[in-house]
Amino acid sequence: MWAWQGSAACRGMDSSVFFAPPDERSEARQGRVEAARRVCARCPVRDACADFALRTQETHGVWGGLTERERAPRRR
């Protein structure tokens, strides 16, 4: 289930790029999400990551370039 992570572009990165701190404001959030999406854009396992987040109904963070709000209507 986690084999795809070994090839992820984010492997070894600080998770704060992908997960919001509790007091994050909208401008800071936008910058963080854009930074995460830049990493995801070059990731060879982006689709597997997004699929994992959707299958497990992950409610936090950027996964496969998708934010919490973008994944919400796609949850299976």
All heavy atoms as a GROMACS GRO file, in nm:
protein
  600
    1MET      N    1   0.082  -0.120   0.000
    1MET     CA    2   0.000   0.000   0.000
    1MET      C    3   0.087   0.126   0.000
    1MET      O    4   0.047   0.228  -0.052
    1MET     CB    5  -0.093  -0.003   0.122
    1MET     CG    6  -0.174   0.122   0.137
    1MET     SD    7  -0.326   0.108   0.228
    1MET     CE    8  -0.276   0.122   0.394
    2TRP      N    9   0.206   0.121   0.058
    2TRP     CA   10   0.292   0.238   0.067
    2TRP      C   11   0.413   0.232  -0.026
    2TRP      O   12   0.499   0.319  -0.021
    2TRP     CB   13   0.344   0.253   0.211
    2TRP     CG   14   0.236   0.287   0.308
    2TRP    CD1   15   0.166   0.199   0.384
    2TRP    CD2   16   0.186   0.416   0.340
    2TRP    NE1   17   0.075   0.267   0.462
    2TRP    CE2   18   0.085   0.401   0.437
    2TRP    CE3   19   0.218   0.545   0.297
    2TRP    CZ2   20   0.016   0.507   0.491
    2TRP    CZ3   21   0.149   0.650   0.351
    2TRP    CH2   22   0.048   0.631   0.446
    3ALA      N   23   0.424   0.132  -0.111
    3ALA     CA   24   0.543   0.114  -0.195
    3ALA      C   25   0.573   0.236  -0.281
    3ALA      O   26   0.690   0.269  -0.304
    3ALA     CB   27   0.526  -0.010  -0.282
    4TRP      N   28   0.472   0.306  -0.326
    4TRP     CA   29   0.489   0.422  -0.412
    4TRP      C   30   0.570   0.533  -0.344
    4TRP      O   31   0.637   0.611  -0.409
    4TRP     CB   32   0.354   0.476  -0.459
    4TRP     CG   33   0.259   0.508  -0.348
    4TRP    CD1   34   0.168   0.424  -0.292
    4TRP    CD2   35   0.248   0.632  -0.276
    4TRP    NE1   36   0.100   0.488  -0.191
    4TRP    CE2   37   0.147   0.615  -0.179
    4TRP    CE3   38   0.313   0.755  -0.285
    4TRP    CZ2   39   0.109   0.717  -0.092
    4TRP    CZ3   40   0.275   0.856  -0.198
    4TRP    CH2   41   0.175   0.836  -0.103
    5GLN      N   42   0.566   0.538  -0.212
    5GLN     CA   43   0.634   0.646  -0.139
    5GLN      C   44   0.785   0.646  -0.159
    5GLN      O   45   0.848   0.750  -0.149
    5GLN     CB   46   0.603   0.640   0.010
    5GLN     CG   47   0.465   0.688   0.042
    5GLN     CD   48   0.446   0.704   0.192
    5GLN    OE1   49   0.511   0.639   0.272
    5GLN    NE2   50   0.355   0.792   0.228
    6GLY      N   51   0.842   0.530  -0.188
    6GLY     CA   52   0.986   0.523  -0.208
    6GLY      C   53   1.035   0.606  -0.325
    6GLY      O   54   1.151   0.647  -0.328
    7SER      N   55   0.947   0.634  -0.420
    7SER     CA   56   0.983   0.713  -0.538
    7SER      C   57   0.929   0.855  -0.534
    7SER      O   58   0.940   0.928  -0.632
    7SER     CB   59   0.929   0.643  -0.663
    7SER     OG   60   0.984   0.514  -0.675
    8ALA      N   61   0.868   0.894  -0.424
    8ALA     CA   62   0.805   1.025  -0.415
    8ALA      C   63   0.907   1.139  -0.413
    8ALA      O   64   1.011   1.129  -0.349
    8ALA     CB   65   0.718   1.033  -0.290
    9ALA      N   66   0.876   1.246  -0.484
    9ALA     CA   67   0.962   1.364  -0.489
    9ALA      C   68   0.973   1.430  -0.352
    9ALA      O   69   1.072   1.497  -0.322
    9ALA     CB   70   0.910   1.465  -0.592
   10CYS      N   71   0.876   1.410  -0.267
   10CYS     CA   72   0.875   1.472  -0.135
   10CYS      C   73   0.947   1.389  -0.029
   10CYS      O   74   0.962   1.434   0.085
   10CYS     CB   75   0.732   1.498  -0.089
   10CYS     SG   76   0.634   1.347  -0.068
   11ARG      N   77   0.993   1.273  -0.066
   11ARG     CA   78   1.057   1.183   0.030
   11ARG      C   79   1.172   1.255   0.101
   11ARG      O   80   1.259   1.312   0.038
   11ARG     CB   81   1.109   1.058  -0.039
   11ARG     CG   82   1.165   0.956   0.057
   11ARG     CD   83   1.178   0.822  -0.013
   11ARG     NE   84   1.240   0.724   0.072
   11ARG     CZ   85   1.176   0.652   0.162
   11ARG    NH1   86   1.046   0.668   0.178
   11ARG    NH2   87   1.239   0.564   0.237
   12GLY      N   88   1.167   1.257   0.232
   12GLY     CA   89   1.271   1.321   0.312
   12GLY      C   90   1.251   1.470   0.334
   12GLY      O   91   1.327   1.531   0.408
   13MET      N   92   1.150   1.529   0.271
   13MET     CA   93   1.124   1.672   0.289
   13MET      C   94   1.051   1.697   0.420
   13MET      O   95   0.985   1.607   0.474
   13MET     CB   96   1.036   1.725   0.174
   13MET     CG   97   1.108   1.738   0.043
   13MET     SD   98   1.000   1.815  -0.082
   13MET     CE   99   0.993   1.982  -0.016
   14ASP      N  100   1.060   1.819   0.468
   14ASP     CA  101   0.986   1.860   0.586
   14ASP      C  102   0.836   1.858   0.554
   14ASP      O  103   0.792   1.916   0.454
   14ASP     CB  104   1.028   2.001   0.626
   14ASP     CG  105   0.970   2.048   0.757
   14ASP    OD1  106   0.863   1.999   0.798
   14ASP    OD2  107   1.034   2.134   0.819
   15SER      N  108   0.758   1.790   0.635
   15SER     CA  109   0.614   1.775   0.609
   15SER      C  110   0.538   1.908   0.620
   15SER      O  111   0.425   1.918   0.573
   15SER     CB  112   0.553   1.672   0.703
   15SER     OG  113   0.563   1.716   0.836
   16SER      N  114   0.600   2.010   0.678
   16SER     CA  115   0.531   2.138   0.692
   16SER      C  116   0.501   2.203   0.557
   16SER      O  117   0.418   2.292   0.549
   16SER     CB  118   0.612   2.234   0.780
   16SER     OG  119   0.733   2.270   0.716
   17VAL      N  120   0.566   2.157   0.451
   17VAL     CA  121   0.535   2.207   0.316
   17VAL      C  122   0.397   2.157   0.275
   17VAL      O  123   0.325   2.226   0.204
   17VAL     CB  124   0.641   2.160   0.214
   17VAL    CG1  125   0.603   2.198   0.072
   17VAL    CG2  126   0.778   2.215   0.249
   18PHE      N  127   0.358   2.041   0.324
   18PHE     CA  128   0.235   1.977   0.280
   18PHE      C  129   0.120   1.983   0.380
   18PHE      O  130   0.005   1.961   0.342
   18PHE     CB  131   0.265   1.830   0.246
   18PHE     CG  132   0.371   1.819   0.140
   18PHE    CD1  133   0.504   1.805   0.176
   18PHE    CD2  134   0.340   1.828   0.006
   18PHE    CE1  135   0.604   1.798   0.080
   18PHE    CE2  136   0.438   1.822  -0.092
   18PHE     CZ  137   0.570   1.808  -0.055
   19PHE      N  138   0.151   2.015   0.504
   19PHE     CA  139   0.048   2.017   0.609
   19PHE      C  140   0.050   2.152   0.681
   19PHE      O  141   0.155   2.198   0.724
   19PHE     CB  142   0.072   1.904   0.710
   19PHE     CG  143   0.056   1.769   0.647
   19PHE    CD1  144   0.166   1.702   0.596
   19PHE    CD2  145  -0.068   1.710   0.638
   19PHE    CE1  146   0.152   1.578   0.537
   19PHE    CE2  147  -0.083   1.586   0.578
   19PHE     CZ  148   0.028   1.520   0.528
   20ALA      N  149  -0.069   2.210   0.694
   20ALA     CA  150  -0.083   2.344   0.752
   20ALA      C  151  -0.068   2.345   0.903
   20ALA      O  152  -0.124   2.258   0.971
   20ALA     CB  153  -0.219   2.401   0.715
   21PRO      N  154   0.001   2.445   0.955
   21PRO     CA  155   0.001   2.464   1.100
   21PRO      C  156  -0.136   2.520   1.141
   21PRO      O  157  -0.207   2.579   1.058
   21PRO     CB  158   0.112   2.567   1.124
   21PRO     CG  159   0.128   2.638   0.994
   21PRO     CD  160   0.088   2.542   0.887
   22PRO      N  161  -0.176   2.504   1.265
   22PRO     CA  162  -0.311   2.546   1.308
   22PRO      C  163  -0.342   2.694   1.288
   22PRO      O  164  -0.456   2.730   1.263
   22PRO     CB  165  -0.313   2.512   1.457
   22PRO     CG  166  -0.195   2.429   1.484
   22PRO     CD  167  -0.099   2.445   1.371
   23ASP      N  168  -0.243   2.780   1.296
   23ASP     CA  169  -0.268   2.924   1.288
   23ASP      C  170  -0.233   2.985   1.152
   23ASP      O  171  -0.215   3.105   1.141
   23ASP     CB  172  -0.191   2.996   1.399
   23ASP     CG  173  -0.041   2.971   1.390
   23ASP    OD1  174   0.001   2.878   1.317
   23ASP    OD2  175   0.035   3.043   1.455
   24GLU      N  176  -0.227   2.905   1.049
   24GLU     CA  177  -0.187   2.954   0.917
   24GLU      C  178  -0.293   3.047   0.858
   24GLU      O  179  -0.411   3.016   0.855
   24GLU     CB  180  -0.165   2.835   0.824
   24GLU     CG  181  -0.110   2.874   0.689
   24GLU     CD  182  -0.081   2.753   0.604
   24GLU    OE1  183  -0.174   2.674   0.580
   24GLU    OE2  184   0.034   2.736   0.564
   25ARG      N  185  -0.248   3.162   0.809
   25ARG     CA  186  -0.337   3.259   0.745
   25ARG      C  187  -0.343   3.231   0.595
   25ARG      O  188  -0.257   3.163   0.540
   25ARG     CB  189  -0.288   3.400   0.772
   25ARG     CG  190  -0.283   3.429   0.921
   25ARG     CD  191  -0.299   3.577   0.944
   25ARG     NE  192  -0.282   3.611   1.082
   25ARG     CZ  193  -0.380   3.616   1.170
   25ARG    NH1  194  -0.502   3.587   1.133
   25ARG    NH2  195  -0.356   3.648   1.295
   26SER      N  196  -0.442   3.288   0.528
   26SER     CA  197  -0.468   3.255   0.389
   26SER      C  198  -0.351   3.286   0.295
   26SER      O  199  -0.322   3.208   0.204
   26SER     CB  200  -0.596   3.319   0.339
   26SER     OG  201  -0.599   3.455   0.369
   27GLU      N  202  -0.281   3.398   0.313
   27GLU     CA  203  -0.169   3.429   0.225
   27GLU      C  204  -0.055   3.329   0.244
   27GLU      O  205   0.004   3.280   0.147
   27GLU     CB  206  -0.117   3.571   0.251
   27GLU     CG  207  -0.012   3.614   0.150
   27GLU     CD  208   0.026   3.760   0.168
   27GLU    OE1  209  -0.064   3.845   0.163
   27GLU    OE2  210   0.146   3.785   0.186
   28ALA      N  211  -0.027   3.293   0.368
   28ALA     CA  212   0.077   3.194   0.397
   28ALA      C  213   0.034   3.057   0.344
   28ALA      O  214   0.116   2.982   0.290
   28ALA     CB  215   0.104   3.187   0.547
   29ARG      N  216  -0.093   3.026   0.360
   29ARG     CA  217  -0.145   2.898   0.310
   29ARG      C  218  -0.127   2.889   0.159
   29ARG      O  219  -0.084   2.786   0.107
   29ARG     CB  220  -0.292   2.882   0.347
   29ARG     CG  221  -0.353   2.754   0.293
   29ARG     CD  222  -0.501   2.745   0.331
   29ARG     NE  223  -0.561   2.629   0.275
   29ARG     CZ  224  -0.552   2.507   0.326
   29ARG    NH1  225  -0.483   2.487   0.435
   29ARG    NH2  226  -0.611   2.405   0.268
   30GLN      N  227  -0.159   2.996   0.089
   30GLN     CA  228  -0.148   2.996  -0.056
   30GLN      C  229  -0.003   2.971  -0.098
   30GLN      O  230   0.023   2.891  -0.188
   30GLN     CB  231  -0.197   3.128  -0.114
   30GLN     CG  232  -0.193   3.131  -0.265
   30GLN     CD  233  -0.248   3.261  -0.322
   30GLN    OE1  234  -0.304   3.344  -0.250
   30GLN    NE2  235  -0.232   3.279  -0.450
   31GLY      N  236   0.091   3.034  -0.032
   31GLY     CA  237   0.232   3.014  -0.062
   31GLY      C  238   0.277   2.872  -0.034
   31GLY      O  239   0.351   2.812  -0.112
   32ARG      N  240   0.232   2.816   0.078
   32ARG     CA  241   0.268   2.679   0.113
   32ARG      C  242   0.210   2.580   0.013
   32ARG      O  243   0.277   2.488  -0.034
   32ARG     CB  244   0.219   2.645   0.255
   32ARG     CG  245   0.259   2.505   0.299
   32ARG     CD  246   0.198   2.468   0.433
   32ARG     NE  247   0.055   2.490   0.440
   32ARG     CZ  248  -0.037   2.410   0.383
   32ARG    NH1  249  -0.001   2.304   0.316
   32ARG    NH2  250  -0.165   2.437   0.396
   33VAL      N  251   0.084   2.598  -0.024
   33VAL     CA  252   0.019   2.509  -0.120
   33VAL      C  253   0.089   2.518  -0.255
   33VAL      O  254   0.113   2.415  -0.320
   33VAL     CB  255  -0.132   2.540  -0.132
   33VAL    CG1  256  -0.194   2.469  -0.252
   33VAL    CG2  257  -0.204   2.501  -0.003
   34GLU      N  258   0.125   2.637  -0.299
   34GLU     CA  259   0.196   2.652  -0.426
   34GLU      C  260   0.332   2.580  -0.421
   34GLU      O  261   0.371   2.516  -0.519
   34GLU     CB  262   0.214   2.799  -0.460
   34GLU     CG  263   0.084   2.866  -0.501
   34GLU     CD  264   0.098   3.017  -0.519
   34GLU    OE1  265   0.211   3.070  -0.515
   34GLU    OE2  266  -0.007   3.081  -0.537
   35ALA      N  267   0.402   2.591  -0.309
   35ALA     CA  268   0.530   2.522  -0.294
   35ALA      C  269   0.510   2.370  -0.300
   35ALA      O  270   0.587   2.298  -0.365
   35ALA     CB  271   0.597   2.562  -0.163
   36ALA      N  272   0.407   2.321  -0.233
   36ALA     CA  273   0.378   2.178  -0.236
   36ALA      C  274   0.344   2.132  -0.377
   36ALA      O  275   0.391   2.029  -0.423
   36ALA     CB  276   0.262   2.147  -0.141
   37ARG      N  277   0.265   2.210  -0.446
   37ARG     CA  278   0.226   2.174  -0.584
   37ARG      C  279   0.346   2.172  -0.679
   37ARG      O  280   0.349   2.092  -0.772
   37ARG     CB  281   0.119   2.269  -0.635
   37ARG     CG  282  -0.014   2.238  -0.573
   37ARG     CD  283  -0.123   2.319  -0.638
   37ARG     NE  284  -0.252   2.271  -0.590
   37ARG     CZ  285  -0.358   2.345  -0.581
   37ARG    NH1  286  -0.354   2.471  -0.616
   37ARG    NH2  287  -0.471   2.293  -0.538
   38ARG      N  288   0.444   2.257  -0.654
   38ARG     CA  289   0.566   2.254  -0.738
   38ARG      C  290   0.639   2.121  -0.719
   38ARG      O  291   0.690   2.064  -0.815
   38ARG     CB  292   0.657   2.371  -0.706
   38ARG     CG  293   0.610   2.503  -0.765
   38ARG     CD  294   0.716   2.611  -0.758
   38ARG     NE  295   0.753   2.647  -0.622
   38ARG     CZ  296   0.690   2.737  -0.546
   38ARG    NH1  297   0.584   2.801  -0.594
   38ARG    NH2  298   0.732   2.764  -0.424
   39VAL      N  299   0.643   2.074  -0.596
   39VAL     CA  300   0.705   1.943  -0.569
   39VAL      C  301   0.623   1.833  -0.636
   39VAL      O  302   0.677   1.746  -0.705
   39VAL     CB  303   0.718   1.918  -0.418
   39VAL    CG1  304   0.768   1.777  -0.390
   39VAL    CG2  305   0.809   2.022  -0.352
   40CYS      N  306   0.493   1.837  -0.618
   40CYS     CA  307   0.404   1.735  -0.674
   40CYS      C  308   0.409   1.734  -0.827
   40CYS      O  309   0.398   1.627  -0.888
   40CYS     CB  310   0.260   1.758  -0.628
   40CYS     SG  311   0.235   1.736  -0.450
   41ALA      N  312   0.426   1.848  -0.888
   41ALA     CA  313   0.426   1.858  -1.034
   41ALA      C  314   0.539   1.777  -1.097
   41ALA      O  315   0.525   1.727  -1.209
   41ALA     CB  316   0.436   2.004  -1.078
   42ARG      N  317   0.648   1.760  -1.025
   42ARG     CA  318   0.762   1.685  -1.080
   42ARG      C  319   0.772   1.544  -1.022
   42ARG      O  320   0.869   1.472  -1.045
   42ARG     CB  321   0.892   1.761  -1.056
   42ARG     CG  322   0.927   1.783  -0.910
   42ARG     CD  323   1.058   1.862  -0.897
   42ARG     NE  324   1.083   1.905  -0.762
   42ARG     CZ  325   1.135   1.827  -0.665
   42ARG    NH1  326   1.168   1.704  -0.691
   42ARG    NH2  327   1.154   1.875  -0.544
   43CYS      N  328   0.670   1.502  -0.950
   43CYS     CA  329   0.672   1.374  -0.881
   43CYS      C  330   0.627   1.259  -0.971
   43CYS      O  331   0.519   1.265  -1.030
   43CYS     CB  332   0.583   1.380  -0.757
   43CYS     SG  333   0.594   1.229  -0.658
   44PRO      N  334   0.707   1.152  -0.978
   44PRO     CA  335   0.670   1.038  -1.063
   44PRO      C  336   0.555   0.954  -1.006
   44PRO      O  337   0.497   0.872  -1.079
   44PRO     CB  338   0.799   0.955  -1.070
   44PRO     CG  339   0.872   0.988  -0.945
   44PRO     CD  340   0.838   1.133  -0.915
   45VAL      N  341   0.520   0.974  -0.880
   45VAL     CA  342   0.411   0.895  -0.821
   45VAL      C  343   0.294   0.984  -0.777
   45VAL      O  344   0.216   0.948  -0.689
   45VAL     CB  345   0.463   0.809  -0.703
   45VAL    CG1  346   0.560   0.704  -0.753
   45VAL    CG2  347   0.525   0.895  -0.594
   46ARG      N  348   0.281   1.096  -0.843
   46ARG     CA  349   0.176   1.192  -0.808
   46ARG      C  350   0.037   1.128  -0.810
   46ARG      O  351  -0.042   1.148  -0.718
   46ARG     CB  352   0.182   1.310  -0.905
   46ARG     CG  353   0.076   1.412  -0.880
   46ARG     CD  354   0.083   1.524  -0.980
   46ARG     NE  355  -0.021   1.621  -0.950
   46ARG     CZ  356  -0.028   1.739  -1.004
   46ARG    NH1  357   0.062   1.778  -1.089
   46ARG    NH2  358  -0.126   1.819  -0.972
   47ASP      N  359   0.006   1.053  -0.914
   47ASP     CA  360  -0.127   0.993  -0.926
   47ASP      C  361  -0.152   0.891  -0.815
   47ASP      O  362  -0.261   0.886  -0.758
   47ASP     CB  363  -0.146   0.928  -1.063
   47ASP     CG  364  -0.153   1.030  -1.175
   47ASP    OD1  365  -0.182   1.148  -1.149
   47ASP    OD2  366  -0.128   0.991  -1.291
   48ALA      N  367  -0.051   0.810  -0.784
   48ALA     CA  368  -0.065   0.711  -0.677
   48ALA      C  369  -0.087   0.780  -0.543
   48ALA      O  370  -0.165   0.733  -0.459
   48ALA     CB  371   0.058   0.621  -0.672
   49CYS      N  372  -0.019   0.890  -0.521
   49CYS     CA  373  -0.032   0.967  -0.398
   49CYS      C  374  -0.173   1.023  -0.384
   49CYS      O  375  -0.237   1.010  -0.280
   49CYS     CB  376   0.072   1.079  -0.397
   49CYS     SG  377   0.070   1.182  -0.251
   50ALA      N  378  -0.221   1.086  -0.490
   50ALA     CA  379  -0.357   1.142  -0.488
   50ALA      C  380  -0.460   1.032  -0.470
   50ALA      O  381  -0.555   1.046  -0.391
   50ALA     CB  382  -0.384   1.220  -0.616
   51ASP      N  383  -0.441   0.920  -0.538
   51ASP     CA  384  -0.533   0.807  -0.526
   51ASP      C  385  -0.535   0.754  -0.383
   51ASP      O  386  -0.641   0.726  -0.328
   51ASP     CB  387  -0.494   0.696  -0.624
   51ASP     CG  388  -0.592   0.583  -0.622
   51ASP    OD1  389  -0.712   0.608  -0.647
   51ASP    OD2  390  -0.551   0.468  -0.594
   52PHE      N  391  -0.418   0.742  -0.321
   52PHE     CA  392  -0.409   0.697  -0.182
   52PHE      C  393  -0.489   0.789  -0.090
   52PHE      O  394  -0.567   0.744  -0.008
   52PHE     CB  395  -0.264   0.690  -0.137
   52PHE     CG  396  -0.250   0.659   0.009
   52PHE    CD1  397  -0.258   0.528   0.054
   52PHE    CD2  398  -0.232   0.760   0.101
   52PHE    CE1  399  -0.248   0.499   0.190
   52PHE    CE2  400  -0.222   0.732   0.237
   52PHE     CZ  401  -0.230   0.601   0.281
   53ALA      N  402  -0.470   0.920  -0.106
   53ALA     CA  403  -0.539   1.017  -0.021
   53ALA      C  404  -0.691   1.007  -0.040
   53ALA      O  405  -0.766   1.020   0.057
   53ALA     CB  406  -0.490   1.158  -0.051
   54LEU      N  407  -0.734   0.984  -0.161
   54LEU     CA  408  -0.877   0.971  -0.188
   54LEU      C  409  -0.932   0.841  -0.130
   54LEU      O  410  -1.038   0.841  -0.067
   54LEU     CB  411  -0.904   0.979  -0.338
   54LEU     CG  412  -0.881   1.117  -0.400
   54LEU    CD1  413  -0.878   1.108  -0.552
   54LEU    CD2  414  -0.985   1.216  -0.353
   55ARG      N  415  -0.861   0.730  -0.150
   55ARG     CA  416  -0.907   0.601  -0.100
   55ARG      C  417  -0.914   0.597   0.053
   55ARG      O  418  -1.003   0.535   0.110
   55ARG     CB  419  -0.817   0.487  -0.148
   55ARG     CG  420  -0.842   0.445  -0.291
   55ARG     CD  421  -0.762   0.322  -0.332
   55ARG     NE  422  -0.619   0.352  -0.337
   55ARG     CZ  423  -0.527   0.305  -0.253
   55ARG    NH1  424  -0.560   0.223  -0.157
   55ARG    NH2  425  -0.400   0.338  -0.265
   56THR      N  426  -0.818   0.661   0.118
   56THR     CA  427  -0.814   0.658   0.264
   56THR      C  428  -0.888   0.776   0.328
   56THR      O  429  -0.889   0.791   0.449
   56THR     CB  430  -0.669   0.657   0.314
   56THR    OG1  431  -0.601   0.775   0.269
   56THR    CG2  432  -0.596   0.532   0.267
   57GLN      N  433  -0.948   0.859   0.243
   57GLN     CA  434  -1.023   0.976   0.287
   57GLN      C  435  -0.939   1.068   0.375
   57GLN      O  436  -0.986   1.119   0.478
   57GLN     CB  437  -1.153   0.934   0.356
   57GLN     CG  438  -1.244   0.858   0.262
   57GLN     CD  439  -1.377   0.824   0.323
   57GLN    OE1  440  -1.416   0.877   0.425
   57GLN    NE2  441  -1.451   0.737   0.257
   58GLU      N  442  -0.817   1.089   0.332
   58GLU     CA  443  -0.725   1.179   0.404
   58GLU      C  444  -0.785   1.320   0.406
   58GLU      O  445  -0.823   1.373   0.303
   58GLU     CB  446  -0.589   1.180   0.335
   58GLU     CG  447  -0.488   1.270   0.397
   58GLU     CD  448  -0.458   1.237   0.541
   58GLU    OE1  449  -0.417   1.124   0.569
   58GLU    OE2  450  -0.476   1.327   0.625
   59THR      N  451  -0.795   1.378   0.524
   59THR     CA  452  -0.861   1.509   0.538
   59THR      C  453  -0.763   1.624   0.561
   59THR      O  454  -0.807   1.738   0.574
   59THR     CB  455  -0.962   1.507   0.654
   59THR    OG1  456  -0.895   1.471   0.774
   59THR    CG2  457  -1.075   1.409   0.626
   60HIS      N  458  -0.634   1.595   0.565
   60HIS     CA  459  -0.535   1.700   0.589
   60HIS      C  460  -0.424   1.694   0.486
   60HIS      O  461  -0.386   1.587   0.440
   60HIS     CB  462  -0.474   1.684   0.728
   60HIS     CG  463  -0.572   1.703   0.837
   60HIS    ND1  464  -0.647   1.600   0.888
   60HIS    CD2  465  -0.611   1.813   0.903
   60HIS    CE1  466  -0.727   1.646   0.981
   60HIS    NE2  467  -0.707   1.776   0.993
   61GLY      N  468  -0.374   1.810   0.450
   61GLY     CA  469  -0.255   1.819   0.368
   61GLY      C  470  -0.277   1.820   0.219
   61GLY      O  471  -0.388   1.803   0.170
   62VAL      N  472  -0.166   1.839   0.149
   62VAL     CA  473  -0.162   1.834   0.003
   62VAL      C  474  -0.108   1.696  -0.034
   62VAL      O  475   0.001   1.658   0.009
   62VAL     CB  476  -0.072   1.945  -0.056
   62VAL    CG1  477  -0.060   1.930  -0.208
   62VAL    CG2  478  -0.126   2.082  -0.020
   63TRP      N  479  -0.182   1.622  -0.112
   63TRP     CA  480  -0.145   1.488  -0.156
   63TRP      C  481  -0.162   1.483  -0.308
   63TRP      O  482  -0.270   1.513  -0.360
   63TRP     CB  483  -0.236   1.383  -0.093
   63TRP     CG  484  -0.220   1.366   0.054
   63TRP    CD1  485  -0.266   1.450   0.152
   63TRP    CD2  486  -0.152   1.260   0.121
   63TRP    NE1  487  -0.233   1.401   0.275
   63TRP    CE2  488  -0.162   1.284   0.258
   63TRP    CE3  489  -0.084   1.146   0.077
   63TRP    CZ2  490  -0.107   1.198   0.353
   63TRP    CZ3  491  -0.030   1.061   0.171
   63TRP    CH2  492  -0.042   1.088   0.306
   64GLY      N  493  -0.058   1.448  -0.379
   64GLY     CA  494  -0.068   1.439  -0.524
   64GLY      C  495  -0.106   1.570  -0.589
   64GLY      O  496  -0.166   1.572  -0.695
   65GLY      N  497  -0.073   1.680  -0.524
   65GLY     CA  498  -0.106   1.812  -0.577
   65GLY      C  499  -0.246   1.860  -0.545
   65GLY      O  500  -0.284   1.969  -0.586
   66LEU      N  501  -0.323   1.780  -0.471
   66LEU     CA  502  -0.460   1.817  -0.437
   66LEU      C  503  -0.471   1.859  -0.291
   66LEU      O  504  -0.420   1.790  -0.203
   66LEU     CB  505  -0.555   1.699  -0.461
   66LEU     CG  506  -0.561   1.643  -0.603
   66LEU    CD1  507  -0.646   1.518  -0.606
   66LEU    CD2  508  -0.612   1.748  -0.700
   67THR      N  509  -0.540   1.967  -0.267
   67THR     CA  510  -0.563   2.015  -0.130
   67THR      C  511  -0.681   1.941  -0.068
   67THR      O  512  -0.753   1.868  -0.136
   67THR     CB  513  -0.596   2.166  -0.129
   67THR    OG1  514  -0.721   2.186  -0.196
   67THR    CG2  515  -0.486   2.249  -0.193
   68GLU      N  516  -0.703   1.966   0.059
   68GLU     CA  517  -0.816   1.906   0.130
   68GLU      C  518  -0.947   1.939   0.060
   68GLU      O  519  -1.032   1.852   0.039
   68GLU     CB  520  -0.824   1.959   0.274
   68GLU     CG  521  -0.702   1.932   0.358
   68GLU     CD  522  -0.600   2.045   0.358
   68GLU    OE1  523  -0.594   2.125   0.262
   68GLU    OE2  524  -0.525   2.054   0.457
   69ARG      N  525  -0.964   2.064   0.024
   69ARG     CA  526  -1.089   2.109  -0.040
   69ARG      C  527  -1.107   2.046  -0.177
   69ARG      O  528  -1.220   2.016  -0.217
   69ARG     CB  529  -1.091   2.261  -0.052
   69ARG     CG  530  -1.113   2.329   0.079
   69ARG     CD  531  -1.123   2.478   0.062
   69ARG     NE  532  -1.142   2.540   0.193
   69ARG     CZ  533  -1.116   2.664   0.217
   69ARG    NH1  534  -1.071   2.744   0.122
   69ARG    NH2  535  -1.134   2.714   0.338
   70GLU      N  536  -0.999   2.030  -0.251
   70GLU     CA  537  -1.009   1.969  -0.384
   70GLU      C  538  -1.041   1.820  -0.377
   70GLU      O  539  -1.107   1.768  -0.466
   70GLU     CB  540  -0.879   1.992  -0.462
   70GLU     CG  541  -0.857   2.137  -0.495
   70GLU     CD  542  -0.716   2.167  -0.541
   70GLU    OE1  543  -0.622   2.094  -0.503
   70GLU    OE2  544  -0.701   2.266  -0.614
   71ARG      N  545  -0.994   1.755  -0.271
   71ARG     CA  546  -1.022   1.612  -0.257
   71ARG      C  547  -1.162   1.584  -0.204
   71ARG      O  548  -1.221   1.480  -0.235
   71ARG     CB  549  -0.920   1.546  -0.164
   71ARG     CG  550  -0.782   1.535  -0.223
   71ARG     CD  551  -0.692   1.446  -0.141
   71ARG     NE  552  -0.690   1.477   0.001
   71ARG     CZ  553  -0.611   1.566   0.060
   71ARG    NH1  554  -0.526   1.637  -0.012
   71ARG    NH2  555  -0.616   1.587   0.191
   72ALA      N  556  -1.217   1.674  -0.128
   72ALA     CA  557  -1.346   1.652  -0.060
   72ALA      C  558  -1.456   1.601  -0.155
   72ALA      O  559  -1.520   1.499  -0.127
   72ALA     CB  560  -1.391   1.775   0.014
   73PRO      N  561  -1.481   1.665  -0.268
   73PRO     CA  562  -1.589   1.617  -0.355
   73PRO      C  563  -1.554   1.488  -0.430
   73PRO      O  564  -1.643   1.424  -0.485
   73PRO     CB  565  -1.612   1.732  -0.454
   73PRO     CG  566  -1.490   1.815  -0.448
   73PRO     CD  567  -1.427   1.792  -0.314
   74ARG      N  568  -1.428   1.450  -0.430
   74ARG     CA  569  -1.384   1.330  -0.504
   74ARG      C  570  -1.376   1.206  -0.416
   74ARG      O  571  -1.344   1.098  -0.467
   74ARG     CB  572  -1.246   1.353  -0.564
   74ARG     CG  573  -1.241   1.464  -0.664
   74ARG     CD  574  -1.101   1.478  -0.713
   74ARG     NE  575  -1.086   1.586  -0.807
   74ARG     CZ  576  -0.977   1.606  -0.877
   74ARG    NH1  577  -0.873   1.528  -0.864
   74ARG    NH2  578  -0.970   1.706  -0.961
   75ARG      N  579  -1.397   1.219  -0.289
   75ARG     CA  580  -1.383   1.104  -0.198
   75ARG      C  581  -1.473   0.991  -0.242
   75ARG      O  582  -1.586   1.012  -0.282
   75ARG     CB  583  -1.414   1.145  -0.054
   75ARG     CG  584  -1.305   1.226   0.005
   75ARG     CD  585  -1.322   1.238   0.155
   75ARG     NE  586  -1.227   1.335   0.204
   75ARG     CZ  587  -1.256   1.442   0.273
   75ARG    NH1  588  -1.382   1.466   0.306
   75ARG    NH2  589  -1.165   1.525   0.311
   76ARG      N  590  -1.418   0.872  -0.231
   76ARG     CA  591  -1.492   0.752  -0.274
   76ARG      C  592  -1.562   0.689  -0.158
   76ARG      O  593  -1.526   0.689  -0.050
   76ARG     CB  594  -1.395   0.651  -0.335
   76ARG     CG  595  -1.327   0.707  -0.456
   76ARG     CD  596  -1.226   0.611  -0.508
   76ARG     NE  597  -1.153   0.679  -0.616
   76ARG     CZ  598  -1.040   0.640  -0.663
   76ARG    NH1  599  -0.981   0.536  -0.614
   76ARG    NH2  600  -0.982   0.703  -0.761
   0.00000   0.00000   0.00000
